[in-house]
Amino acid sequence: MPKRNPPKKRKSQTVYHGTDNPKLTISPVKGGFGYHPGAGPVEFLGPSFSTSKEVANSYGKNIIEREFTTQNPKRFKSMNALRENIIKTFGLPQNGQKIAEYYKDIAESYKIKLQAEGYDAVIFPEGLKKNINDKIAETIIPISEDFYEK
């Protein structure tokens, strides 16, 4: 088995989450609430943050700012690549399965898998809400429970 290099300590950075809900509090996904509507299982990984305040603002006028340091993020070339990787790992729902429940279950299993592999976040490039393919900033979805204990 190849020897893994220890993850490099990264500098803390300010990240932003945009929402139109002024009462939203950042927490892990619970009760079927997803953060990325239409993104399949990605919507149930957790809240996403942008490295760009402008990108976050395109998702809502209320900006939640957090400091976050990733130690060992899993990088994807796009949100679609992340979604495809989750589905490749766990498959599509069976006939008769409730899709939202299935996506929530496999997202939770995927987070556990990534945590077991030593990852603390997933990262992919993204643009403004109206054109996510512009890739003008990074989107970070923390998967470490430590993030929510702050």
N, C-alpha and C positions, 0 to 999 in steps of 0.2 A: 504494500500500500504506500502511495507517495506521501512524503512528509508534508504536512500543511504548515505554511508560514503563519506565525501568530498574527492576528489582525492588528493593523496599525491604529494607534490612537488618533482619532480625528478631532478637529477643532469643533467646539460647540458652535451652532449657527442658529440664527433666528429663522423660524419657519412660520407660515401663515395659513390659516383656514378661513375661507370666506363662507358666510351663511346669511340668509335673510331672516333667520330665527334669532332675535336678540337674546333669547333665554337659553340658547343651546349651550350645554356644557359638554366638554370633550370627555368621552368615556369609551371603553370597548363596546363593540356592537352587542346589544342585548335586545331581547324581545322582538326580534325580526326587523329592527330598524337598520337599514343599510345607508351607507354614505355615498355610494356611486350608482344611483339609479340607472338601470339599463346595462350595467357592466358585468352582469352575471355574478359569479362567486366573488369577484373583486370587491363588490359593494359591501360584502360582509367581513372583509379583513379588518376594517377599522377606519377611523377618520384619516383623511389625506391632508397633507400639508404641502404647500408650495414654497420653494425657495424665493419666489417672486410675489411681492405684495400685489402687484398688478394682476397676476394670474388668479390669486386668491380672491381679489375684489371682483373678478368676472363671475364668480360663483355666488357672491352675496355681498351686500354693503357692510355687514358687520364682520369685522376681522378679529379673529382670535390669534394672538401671537404667543408662541412658545419657544423656549430654548430647547434644542435637541442635539445630542451628540450621537452619531451612529458609530458603533465600533466595527461592525461587520455586516454591511447591508448586502442584500441579494439584489443585483441589478438586472433589469429587463430593458429591452430596446423600445418597448411601448406598453401601454395598458393592455392592448390586445394580446401581446406576447405573454404577459402575466396571466391573463384569463385563459389563454390556450394551454399554458403550462399546468394550471390547476386542473382543468378539464382532462388533459392528457393523463395526469396523475390519478384522478379519481373516476373519470368517465362521466357520461351524461346520465341524467336521471332516468329511471325506469318508467315505463308507462304507468300512469296512475299516481306517481309520486308528486307531491306538491313542490313545485320548482323552487320557491323561495326557501322553504325548509331545507331542501336538499342543498341549495347553494350555501346556506348558512352553516350546515353541518360540514360540508367539504372545506369551506373557508376556515373553519375552526381547526379541522384536521390538518390543513395545509400550514396554518400558523404553528401548530405543535411540531410538525415535521421540520419546518424551517428553524424553529427554536432549538430543536434537538441537533440540528446541523450547525448551530452556533450563530445563526443570523439574528439580528435585532430589528431589522426594518426591510421593506422592499422599496426600491427606487426605480422610477422610470421617467423619461422626459415627457413633458406635456406643454400644451399652449393654453391660450385663453379658452374659456368654456365654449365659445362659438367655433373655435377651430383648434381642437386638442392636438392635432397632428403637426402644429407649427413648431413644437418642441423648443420653446423659448426658456423653459425653466425645468427644474427637477421636481417631481412629486415624490413625497416621502410618506409611506404608511408605516408608522412604528408598530412592531409586533411584540415588543417587550412589555411585559406588565409593569416594569419599573417606570415607564413613561407616564402611566396613568396615576401613579402614586405621588406625583409632584403636587 
